[in-house]
Amino acid sequence: METAGIVQRAIDYIEEHLYEPLSLESIAGSAMMSVPNLYRLFYAMTGHPIKEYVRKRRISEAANLLRYTDHTTIDIGMGCGFQTYQTFINTFKRSTGLTPGQYRQAEFIFSFEQINLHERVTYLEERDVFDRFPEVKVIRLAPQRGIGFLYAAEREEGIEEEALIRFHALLEKRGLNMNQLRLFGWNVDMKGSRQPYSYQLVAVGEIVAPCIEDPSLQPIELPGGLYAVTRTPAGSRCTIIDTWNRLVSDWLPRSTFELGVHNFLEEYQQFNKRIARLKLYLPVERRQETQSIEVLERSAVRVLSFREEGEDCVIWADKASVEWL
């Protein structure tokens, strides 16, 4: 097995036992390597010492529970694998700069997601682009098979929320654990139909295909491809749209990529049966050639301009023009 596969097996074992006591010996045993080799290979492949990786993943899960549930901080700390409440508080503050109580009241979001070495893409980016958009990562998403549900409606507003409600009900009726599934969605063009707006959902995970009995649930392949990925809180449609605009209008022109032809995707990340945040997948491909510059002489015309200043001036100017139109 290649090195990435060996380390990924250790990562998968950590995720399966994240809330339990974890020893280095048990993690190394799951990947069939010695502890010294585990230390060396894990750091080389992920950029994180293995103990630090476990701590950050537990803090990330605790941060989500603090933000999206009413559980007490002590229950969250102990439930996320910390041996004592004081250890949880100290580790949380060291990682986020805030106590658990302060984090609950702050707008700051701490997130450290599971690493998937099979989705990593190596690429060179301008330093100013990386500094300006540290939250944007480029990954190669592998094609995956899952259970699909296509929801059609006569109007576009609220179509994602209604599709999710119905899909959740269908899956839970069949006893599928939503916390063990990755949930993706994308818009489908249904021109000429009485219900022109459609939203495709697909649940990916350890799913047994024969359990599908409802005709509205169909086996489906989630298309893979190269994607620029970022996260956004769920709940506010305006926030989600602004994040998409930041990816398309601000990050993409400055990057070494151009827009791809595969699907735009949204991944819904769930906590306690609630959609807590989304991962937005912008389809991209490597820019093949340097764009040439052509000099043109144009006659004067009258225009209406929209001007903004500041860090996100492109986004706000674009938003102002759209609202005016």
TINUVO-514487 format. One record per residue (C-alpha): residue number from 1; residue in three letters; x, y, z. Coordinates in nm, 3 decimals, always signed. Layout:
BEGIN
PT drenza kolmi       u       v       w
PT    NUM   Ala       X       Y       Z
...
END
This chain:
BEGIN
PT drenza kolmi       u       v       w
PT      1   Met  +0.000  +0.000  +0.000
PT      2   Glu  +0.132  +0.350  -0.084
PT      3   Thr  +0.237  +0.582  +0.198
PT      4   Ala  -0.071  +0.807  +0.164
PT      5   Gly  -0.298  +0.505  +0.200
PT      6   Ile  -0.117  +0.386  +0.514
PT      7   Val  -0.140  +0.726  +0.683
PT      8   Gln  -0.502  +0.767  +0.571
PT      9   Arg  -0.584  +0.441  +0.747
PT     10   Ala  -0.444  +0.589  +1.069
PT     11   Ile  -0.652  +0.906  +1.013
PT     12   Asp  -0.967  +0.700  +0.958
PT     13   Tyr  -0.899  +0.506  +1.280
PT     14   Ile  -0.862  +0.835  +1.471
PT     15   Glu  -1.197  +0.957  +1.336
PT     16   Glu  -1.373  +0.634  +1.434
PT     17   His  -1.242  +0.660  +1.793
PT     18   Leu  -1.209  +1.038  +1.828
PT     19   Tyr  -1.426  +1.058  +2.141
PT     20   Glu  -1.256  +0.762  +2.308
PT     21   Pro  -0.914  +0.727  +2.477
PT     22   Leu  -0.658  +0.701  +2.196
PT     23   Ser  -0.311  +0.558  +2.236
PT     24   Leu  -0.033  +0.593  +1.983
PT     25   Glu  +0.012  +0.216  +1.992
PT     26   Ser  -0.349  +0.153  +1.887
PT     27   Ile  -0.331  +0.411  +1.605
PT     28   Ala  -0.001  +0.268  +1.481
PT     29   Gly  -0.146  -0.083  +1.501
PT     30   Ser  -0.443  +0.016  +1.283
PT     31   Ala  -0.198  +0.125  +1.011
PT     32   Met  +0.034  -0.172  +1.075
PT     33   Met  +0.343  +0.036  +1.150
PT     34   Ser  +0.560  +0.114  +1.448
PT     35   Val  +0.506  +0.422  +1.663
PT     36   Pro  +0.829  +0.592  +1.544
PT     37   Asn  +0.732  +0.533  +1.181
PT     38   Leu  +0.382  +0.663  +1.256
PT     39   Tyr  +0.526  +0.987  +1.396
PT     40   Arg  +0.756  +1.036  +1.096
PT     41   Leu  +0.512  +0.946  +0.817
PT     42   Phe  +0.212  +1.121  +0.972
PT     43   Tyr  +0.398  +1.451  +1.003
PT     44   Ala  +0.548  +1.417  +0.655
PT     45   Met  +0.209  +1.354  +0.491
PT     46   Thr  -0.015  +1.591  +0.690
PT     47   Gly  +0.215  +1.864  +0.826
PT     48   His  +0.084  +1.798  +1.178
PT     49   Pro  +0.233  +1.594  +1.464
PT     50   Ile  -0.015  +1.317  +1.536
PT     51   Lys  -0.096  +1.427  +1.894
PT     52   Glu  -0.158  +1.782  +1.772
PT     53   Tyr  -0.386  +1.650  +1.498
PT     54   Val  -0.597  +1.459  +1.751
PT     55   Arg  -0.621  +1.766  +1.979
PT     56   Lys  -0.723  +1.997  +1.695
PT     57   Arg  -0.988  +1.756  +1.570
PT     58   Arg  -1.137  +1.722  +1.918
PT     59   Ile  -1.134  +2.100  +1.968
PT     60   Ser  -1.299  +2.146  +1.627
PT     61   Glu  -1.578  +1.904  +1.717
PT     62   Ala  -1.621  +2.071  +2.056
PT     63   Ala  -1.634  +2.415  +1.890
PT     64   Asn  -1.918  +2.299  +1.665
PT     65   Leu  -2.113  +2.160  +1.959
PT     66   Leu  -2.061  +2.484  +2.154
PT     67   Arg  -2.190  +2.689  +1.862
PT     68   Tyr  -2.483  +2.474  +1.753
PT     69   Thr  -2.611  +2.298  +2.068
PT     70   Asp  -2.719  +2.390  +2.421
PT     71   His  -2.508  +2.119  +2.589
PT     72   Thr  -2.304  +2.231  +2.889
PT     73   Thr  -1.935  +2.297  +2.836
PT     74   Ile  -1.837  +2.020  +3.076
PT     75   Asp  -2.054  +1.766  +2.890
PT     76   Ile  -1.904  +1.875  +2.558
PT     77   Gly  -1.547  +1.860  +2.687
PT     78   Met  -1.582  +1.517  +2.842
PT     79   Gly  -1.785  +1.391  +2.547
PT     80   Cys  -1.517  +1.497  +2.299
PT     81   Gly  -1.250  +1.280  +2.458
PT     82   Phe  -1.081  +1.511  +2.711
PT     83   Gln  -0.994  +1.335  +3.035
PT     84   Thr  -1.066  +1.632  +3.265
PT     85   Tyr  -1.270  +1.950  +3.236
PT     86   Gln  -0.966  +2.166  +3.316
PT     87   Thr  -0.767  +1.998  +3.038
PT     88   Phe  -1.050  +2.079  +2.796
PT     89   Ile  -1.061  +2.448  +2.899
PT     90   Asn  -0.683  +2.490  +2.878
PT     91   Thr  -0.655  +2.311  +2.543
PT     92   Phe  -0.951  +2.498  +2.396
PT     93   Lys  -0.810  +2.837  +2.495
PT     94   Arg  -0.464  +2.748  +2.367
PT     95   Ser  -0.610  +2.649  +2.029
PT     96   Thr  -0.868  +2.927  +1.982
PT     97   Gly  -0.756  +3.209  +2.213
PT     98   Leu  -1.096  +3.195  +2.387
PT     99   Thr  -1.251  +2.997  +2.671
PT    100   Pro  -1.545  +2.772  +2.572
PT    101   Gly  -1.786  +3.023  +2.728
PT    102   Gln  -1.633  +3.317  +2.540
PT    103   Tyr  -1.636  +3.119  +2.215
PT    104   Arg  -2.011  +3.065  +2.246
PT    105   Gln  -2.067  +3.443  +2.245
PT    106   Ala  -1.810  +3.528  +1.975
PT    107   Glu  -1.857  +3.544  +1.597
PT    108   Phe  -1.518  +3.377  +1.546
PT    109   Ile  -1.535  +3.020  +1.407
PT    110   Phe  -1.265  +2.760  +1.474
PT    111   Ser  -1.260  +2.470  +1.231
PT    112   Phe  -1.010  +2.190  +1.174
PT    113   Glu  -1.160  +1.920  +0.955
PT    114   Gln  -1.054  +1.563  +0.897
PT    115   Ile  -0.770  +1.539  +0.646
PT    116   Asn  -0.832  +1.327  +0.339
PT    117   Leu  -0.499  +1.262  +0.171
PT    118   His  -0.670  +1.128  -0.142
PT    119   Glu  -0.826  +1.471  -0.202
PT    120   Arg  -0.506  +1.674  -0.175
PT    121   Val  -0.377  +1.873  -0.472
PT    122   Thr  -0.028  +2.023  -0.491
PT    123   Tyr  -0.018  +2.363  -0.660
PT    124   Leu  +0.173  +2.689  -0.644
PT    125   Glu  -0.017  +3.006  -0.564
PT    126   Glu  +0.082  +3.370  -0.541
PT    127   Arg  +0.174  +3.460  -0.182
PT    128   Asp  -0.067  +3.755  -0.170
PT    129   Val  -0.350  +3.530  -0.292
PT    130   Phe  -0.273  +3.272  -0.021
PT    131   Asp  -0.255  +3.543  +0.248
PT    132   Arg  -0.580  +3.702  +0.129
PT    133   Phe  -0.775  +3.376  +0.099
PT    134   Pro  -0.626  +3.131  +0.355
PT    135   Glu  -0.965  +2.959  +0.389
PT    136   Val  -0.977  +2.853  +0.021
PT    137   Lys  -0.823  +2.513  -0.060
PT    138   Val  -0.801  +2.332  -0.393
PT    139   Ile  -0.877  +1.960  -0.379
PT    140   Arg  -0.943  +1.676  -0.620
PT    141   Leu  -1.275  +1.516  -0.526
PT    142   Ala  -1.294  +1.150  -0.627
PT    143   Pro  -1.618  +1.018  -0.785
PT    144   Gln  -1.832  +0.843  -0.524
PT    145   Arg  -2.150  +0.638  -0.538
PT    146   Gly  -2.441  +0.707  -0.306
PT    147   Ile  -2.817  +0.747  -0.273
PT    148   Gly  -2.970  +1.030  -0.474
PT    149   Phe  -3.291  +1.232  -0.438
PT    150   Leu  -3.408  +1.485  -0.700
PT    151   Tyr  -3.652  +1.748  -0.574
PT    152   Ala  -3.846  +1.962  -0.826
PT    153   Ala  -4.041  +2.280  -0.752
PT    154   Glu  -4.223  +2.561  -0.932
PT    155   Arg  -4.010  +2.832  -0.770
PT    156   Glu  -3.646  +2.855  -0.675
PT    157   Glu  -3.672  +3.022  -0.334
PT    158   Gly  -3.630  +2.776  -0.047
PT    159   Ile  -3.579  +2.475  -0.277
PT    160   Glu  -3.262  +2.358  -0.095
PT    161   Glu  -3.426  +2.364  +0.249
PT    162   Glu  -3.736  +2.175  +0.133
PT    163   Ala  -3.526  +1.917  -0.052
PT    164   Leu  -3.315  +1.857  +0.261
PT    165   Ile  -3.620  +1.812  +0.484
PT    166   Arg  -3.772  +1.552  +0.252
PT    167   Phe  -3.443  +1.370  +0.191
PT    168   His  -3.367  +1.350  +0.564
PT    169   Ala  -3.711  +1.201  +0.630
PT    170   Leu  -3.668  +0.938  +0.357
PT    171   Leu  -3.323  +0.831  +0.478
PT    172   Glu  -3.412  +0.822  +0.848
PT    173   Lys  -3.722  +0.615  +0.767
PT    174   Arg  -3.481  +0.352  +0.638
PT    175   Gly  -3.272  +0.364  +0.954
PT    176   Leu  -2.968  +0.532  +0.800
PT    177   Asn  -2.748  +0.728  +1.042
PT    178   Met  -2.723  +1.081  +0.904
PT    179   Asn  -2.409  +1.151  +1.109
PT    180   Gln  -2.224  +0.882  +0.912
PT    181   Leu  -2.313  +1.023  +0.569
PT    182   Arg  -2.166  +1.302  +0.361
PT    183   Leu  -2.446  +1.504  +0.204
PT    184   Phe  -2.392  +1.690  -0.125
PT    185   Gly  -2.628  +1.896  -0.339
PT    186   Trp  -2.636  +2.089  -0.667
PT    187   Asn  -2.890  +2.270  -0.885
PT    188   Val  -3.030  +2.095  -1.194
PT    189   Asp  -3.171  +2.283  -1.495
PT    190   Met  -3.516  +2.150  -1.589
PT    191   Lys  -3.610  +2.385  -1.873
PT    192   Gly  -3.945  +2.312  -2.034
PT    193   Ser  -4.078  +2.129  -1.728
PT    194   Arg  -4.386  +2.232  -1.530
PT    195   Gln  -4.150  +2.244  -1.232
PT    196   Pro  -3.845  +2.418  -1.384
PT    197   Tyr  -3.637  +2.433  -1.064
PT    198   Ser  -3.471  +2.118  -0.932
PT    199   Tyr  -3.215  +2.035  -0.667
PT    200   Gln  -3.019  +1.709  -0.663
PT    201   Leu  -2.907  +1.565  -0.330
PT    202   Val  -2.680  +1.266  -0.279
PT    203   Ala  -2.580  +1.093  +0.045
PT    204   Val  -2.239  +0.925  +0.036
PT    205   Gly  -2.111  +0.679  +0.296
PT    206   Glu  -2.139  +0.318  +0.408
PT    207   Ile  -2.476  +0.267  +0.239
PT    208   Val  -2.620  -0.068  +0.135
PT    209   Ala  -2.789  -0.019  -0.202
PT    210   Pro  -3.054  -0.296  -0.157
PT    211   Cys  -3.210  -0.097  +0.129
PT    212   Ile  -3.352  +0.144  -0.130
PT    213   Glu  -3.722  +0.067  -0.183
PT    214   Asp  -3.867  +0.413  -0.245
PT    215   Pro  -3.870  +0.501  -0.619
PT    216   Ser  -3.774  +0.860  -0.533
PT    217   Leu  -3.438  +0.731  -0.403
PT    218   Gln  -3.199  +0.618  -0.673
PT    219   Pro  -2.835  +0.503  -0.681
PT    220   Ile  -2.629  +0.788  -0.822
PT    221   Glu  -2.265  +0.874  -0.880
PT    222   Leu  -2.134  +1.197  -0.734
PT    223   Pro  -1.914  +1.343  -1.009
PT    224   Gly  -1.561  +1.415  -0.902
PT    225   Gly  -1.318  +1.675  -1.028
PT    226   Leu  -1.091  +1.960  -0.928
PT    227   Tyr  -1.253  +2.207  -0.686
PT    228   Ala  -1.173  +2.521  -0.491
PT    229   Val  -1.336  +2.468  -0.151
PT    230   Thr  -1.433  +2.704  +0.129
PT    231   Arg  -1.676  +2.695  +0.423
PT    232   Thr  -1.966  +2.917  +0.525
PT    233   Pro  -2.218  +2.908  +0.814
PT    234   Ala  -2.561  +2.767  +0.729
PT    235   Gly  -2.886  +2.951  +0.785
PT    236   Ser  -2.826  +3.285  +0.613
PT    237   Arg  -2.889  +3.276  +0.238
PT    238   Cys  -2.719  +3.616  +0.199
PT    239   Thr  -2.404  +3.487  +0.371
PT    240   Ile  -2.392  +3.181  +0.144
PT    241   Ile  -2.438  +3.395  -0.169
PT    242   Asp  -2.168  +3.637  -0.052
PT    243   Thr  -1.928  +3.345  +0.000
PT    244   Trp  -1.999  +3.215  -0.351
PT    245   Asn  -1.938  +3.568  -0.486
PT    246   Arg  -1.609  +3.589  -0.298
PT    247   Leu  -1.495  +3.261  -0.457
PT    248   Val  -1.603  +3.345  -0.812
PT    249   Ser  -1.546  +3.721  -0.831
PT    250   Asp  -1.253  +3.772  -0.595
PT    251   Trp  -1.049  +3.451  -0.552
PT    252   Leu  -1.078  +3.296  -0.901
PT    253   Pro  -0.946  +3.592  -1.108
PT    254   Arg  -0.642  +3.620  -0.878
PT    255   Ser  -0.568  +3.246  -0.871
PT    256   Thr  -0.379  +3.022  -1.112
PT    257   Phe  -0.707  +2.849  -1.205
PT    258   Glu  -1.006  +2.911  -1.429
PT    259   Leu  -1.368  +2.801  -1.406
PT    260   Gly  -1.423  +2.432  -1.481
PT    261   Val  -1.716  +2.273  -1.666
PT    262   His  -1.821  +2.025  -1.395
PT    263   Asn  -2.092  +2.088  -1.134
PT    264   Phe  -2.096  +2.350  -0.861
PT    265   Leu  -2.144  +2.154  -0.536
PT    266   Glu  -2.257  +2.226  -0.182
PT    267   Glu  -2.175  +1.988  +0.105
PT    268   Tyr  -2.400  +2.007  +0.411
PT    269   Gln  -2.221  +1.940  +0.739
PT    270   Gln  -2.451  +1.816  +1.013
PT    271   Phe  -2.441  +1.826  +1.392
PT    272   Asn  -2.722  +1.671  +1.596
PT    273   Lys  -2.944  +1.646  +1.285
PT    274   Arg  -2.900  +2.016  +1.211
PT    275   Ile  -2.718  +2.166  +0.913
PT    276   Ala  -2.451  +2.372  +1.087
PT    277   Arg  -2.236  +2.485  +0.795
PT    278   Leu  -2.171  +2.430  +0.427
PT    279   Lys  -1.866  +2.358  +0.218
PT    280   Leu  -1.887  +2.525  -0.121
PT    281   Tyr  -1.714  +2.351  -0.413
PT    282   Leu  -1.625  +2.575  -0.708
PT    283   Pro  -1.532  +2.369  -1.019
PT    284   Val  -1.190  +2.475  -1.149
PT    285   Glu  -0.921  +2.366  -1.388
PT    286   Arg  -0.561  +2.471  -1.420
PT    287   Arg  -0.508  +2.775  -1.638
PT    288   Gln  -0.337  +2.634  -1.946
PT    289   Glu  -0.182  +2.944  -2.091
PT    290   Thr  -0.097  +3.298  -1.995
PT    291   Gln  -0.371  +3.539  -2.095
PT    292   Ser  -0.253  +3.780  -2.362
PT    293   Ile  -0.310  +4.155  -2.344
PT    294   Glu  -0.466  +4.333  -2.640
PT    295   Val  -0.459  +4.713  -2.672
PT    296   Leu  -0.779  +4.866  -2.811
PT    297   Glu  -0.888  +5.224  -2.870
PT    298   Arg  -1.251  +5.281  -2.778
PT    299   Ser  -1.476  +5.579  -2.832
PT    300   Ala  -1.610  +5.759  -2.523
PT    301   Val  -1.941  +5.636  -2.379
PT    302   Arg  -2.155  +5.738  -2.081
PT    303   Val  -2.166  +5.481  -1.802
PT    304   Leu  -2.312  +5.425  -1.455
PT    305   Ser  -2.037  +5.333  -1.211
PT    306   Phe  -2.037  +5.165  -0.870
PT    307   Arg  -1.738  +5.236  -0.650
PT    308   Glu  -1.643  +5.083  -0.316
PT    309   Glu  -1.329  +5.093  -0.104
PT    310   Gly  -1.167  +4.850  +0.138
PT    311   Glu  -1.058  +4.487  +0.149
PT    312   Asp  -1.372  +4.341  -0.016
PT    313   Cys  -1.437  +4.633  -0.249
PT    314   Val  -1.488  +4.408  -0.556
PT    315   Ile  -1.761  +4.208  -0.382
PT    316   Trp  -1.945  +4.515  -0.251
PT    317   Ala  -1.926  +4.704  -0.582
PT    318   Asp  -2.055  +4.397  -0.765
PT    319   Lys  -2.336  +4.356  -0.509
PT    320   Ala  -2.435  +4.722  -0.545
PT    321   Ser  -2.457  +4.690  -0.925
PT    322   Val  -2.667  +4.373  -0.900
PT    323   Glu  -2.907  +4.535  -0.652
PT    324   Trp  -2.943  +4.840  -0.879
PT    325   Leu  -3.016  +4.622  -1.180
END
